[in-house]
Amino acid sequence: MRTLELSSPGSLRDELNALVLAGGKTATATLLAEYVDEAEGEGYTDLAHWRRAHIDYWQNLEGRSVDDTTPVVCMHFTRAI
């Protein structure tokens, strides 16, 4: 099961988590810059580098056709210890 971190720790996160658990919150958004920061944590130098590596993987290793209109799902996850 994935862990979803909404907002920063504190009362707003508690409120958002309660809404998710109750079914009242079903979507969220973040800044592109935050995705770039996460990609750099995997060794990518910038968003273009992340994009090239993933398109190469999807096309060459999985045989999928990928272009600028292909929907991509981005997830944030953490390892529970």
C-alpha positions in Angstrom: 0.0 0.0 0.0 1.3 3.4 -0.9 1.7 6.3 1.6 0.4 9.6 0.5 1.9 12.7 2.1 -0.4 15.7 1.7 0.8 19.1 2.8 3.3 19.6 5.6 3.0 17.8 8.9 0.4 19.4 11.2 -3.3 20.2 11.3 -3.7 20.8 7.5 -2.2 17.4 6.8 -4.5 15.8 9.4 -7.5 17.5 7.8 -6.6 16.5 4.3 -5.9 12.9 5.4 -9.3 12.7 7.0 -10.9 14.0 3.8 -9.1 11.3 1.8 -10.1 8.5 4.2 -13.7 9.7 4.2 -13.8 9.8 0.4 -14.2 13.6 0.2 -10.8 14.2 -1.4 -10.0 12.2 -4.4 -7.3 14.3 -6.2 -4.4 16.5 -5.4 -1.8 18.6 -7.3 1.8 19.8 -6.9 4.3 22.0 -8.6 6.3 20.6 -11.4 9.4 21.8 -9.6 8.6 19.3 -6.8 8.6 16.4 -9.3 11.9 17.7 -10.7 13.4 17.7 -7.2 12.3 14.1 -6.7 13.7 13.0 -10.1 17.1 14.5 -9.1 17.0 12.2 -6.1 17.2 9.3 -8.5 20.3 10.7 -10.2 18.6 12.6 -13.1 20.2 15.9 -13.8 17.0 17.7 -14.9 13.4 17.0 -16.1 14.6 16.5 -19.7 17.0 13.8 -18.5 14.2 12.0 -16.5 12.0 12.2 -19.5 14.5 10.7 -22.0 15.4 7.9 -19.6 11.7 7.0 -19.0 10.7 7.2 -22.6 13.6 5.0 -23.6 12.6 2.5 -21.0 8.9 2.4 -22.0 9.6 2.3 -25.7 12.7 0.0 -25.9 12.2 -2.3 -23.0 8.5 -2.5 -22.8 7.7 -1.9 -26.5 5.2 0.8 -25.9 4.5 3.7 -28.1 5.0 6.9 -26.1 4.6 10.5 -27.3 3.7 14.0 -25.9 0.0 13.0 -25.5 0.6 9.7 -23.6 -0.8 10.0 -20.1 1.8 9.3 -17.3 0.8 8.7 -13.7 3.3 10.0 -11.2 3.2 8.7 -7.7 5.2 9.6 -4.6 6.0 6.7 -2.2 8.0 6.0 0.9 9.2 2.8 2.5 7.6 2.0 5.8 10.2 0.9 8.3 
